[in-house]
Amino acid sequence: MSGVLDPELAAELGRRDDELDAAHHQLLDLIQDPMWTGTITAAVDVTLLGRFYERFGDHTVIVGRRVIFLVTGEQLAR
């Protein structure tokens, strides 16, 4: 169970969330591109999938902040 209460590892979650946000924006750009040949159903599925992953990342950031607070007593700015 090493790393469970590791503030450095918890802080990494915020940095990784930025990657999910970028991927979400790339997906939106992809389906808005005039070269998009997918169906409307595929566009909706891609949009929702990207949004769900992006929200999952947001929730992990909150968990990471709570871990940091539990370990250090320090509240991080949002």
Secondary structure per residue as TSV (DSSP state, phi and psi in degrees):
chain	resnum	aa	ss	phi	psi
A	1	M	-	360.0	24.9
A	2	S	T	-66.2	145.7
A	3	G	T	89.7	-4.7
A	4	V	T	-63.2	-41.1
A	5	L	T	-116.3	47.7
A	6	D	-	-98.2	109.0
A	7	P	H	-63.6	-30.7
A	8	E	H	-66.5	-43.1
A	9	L	H	-65.3	-38.7
A	10	A	H	-65.0	-38.7
A	11	A	H	-66.1	-29.9
A	12	E	H	-62.9	-27.7
A	13	L	H	-59.7	-38.5
A	14	G	H	-64.5	-39.9
A	15	R	H	-67.9	-38.4
A	16	R	H	-70.5	-29.7
A	17	D	H	-61.9	-34.6
A	18	D	H	-60.1	-35.1
A	19	E	H	-66.1	-41.3
A	20	L	H	-65.7	-39.1
A	21	D	H	-61.6	-42.5
A	22	A	H	-64.9	-41.2
A	23	A	H	-63.6	-38.9
A	24	H	H	-61.3	-44.5
A	25	H	H	-65.6	-36.5
A	26	Q	H	-64.0	-40.4
A	27	L	H	-63.2	-42.1
A	28	L	H	-64.0	-41.7
A	29	D	H	-61.9	-39.5
A	30	L	H	-60.6	-47.9
A	31	I	H	-77.5	-15.4
A	32	Q	H	-90.7	-9.5
A	33	D	S	-67.6	134.9
A	34	P	T	-58.2	-21.0
A	35	M	T	-80.9	-5.3
A	36	W	-	-60.4	125.4
A	37	T	-	-113.5	5.6
A	38	G	-	-75.0	169.8
A	39	T	-	-83.0	169.3
A	40	I	H	-63.1	-40.6
A	41	T	H	-60.1	-43.9
A	42	A	H	-64.3	-39.3
A	43	A	H	-63.1	-42.7
A	44	V	H	-65.0	-45.0
A	45	D	H	-60.2	-45.1
A	46	V	H	-64.0	-42.5
A	47	T	H	-62.7	-46.8
A	48	L	H	-66.0	-42.6
A	49	L	H	-59.6	-46.6
A	50	G	H	-60.6	-42.2
A	51	R	H	-64.9	-41.6
A	52	F	H	-64.4	-43.3
A	53	Y	H	-63.9	-39.8
A	54	E	H	-63.3	-42.8
A	55	R	H	-67.3	-38.9
A	56	F	H	-57.8	-43.3
A	57	G	H	-61.6	-41.2
A	58	D	H	-60.6	-41.2
A	59	H	H	-67.1	-36.8
A	60	T	H	-66.8	-32.5
A	61	V	H	-62.5	-42.7
A	62	I	H	-62.0	-43.8
A	63	V	H	-61.6	-43.0
A	64	G	H	-60.1	-42.0
A	65	R	H	-63.3	-37.4
A	66	R	H	-68.2	-38.7
A	67	V	H	-62.1	-45.8
A	68	I	H	-59.0	-41.9
A	69	F	H	-64.8	-43.3
A	70	L	H	-61.1	-38.1
A	71	V	H	-82.4	-42.8
A	72	T	H	-106.6	-20.4
A	73	G	-	78.8	5.0
A	74	E	-	-99.3	129.6
A	75	Q	-	-94.3	128.4
A	76	L	-	-84.8	144.8
A	77	A	-	-68.9	148.3
A	78	R	-	-82.1	360.0
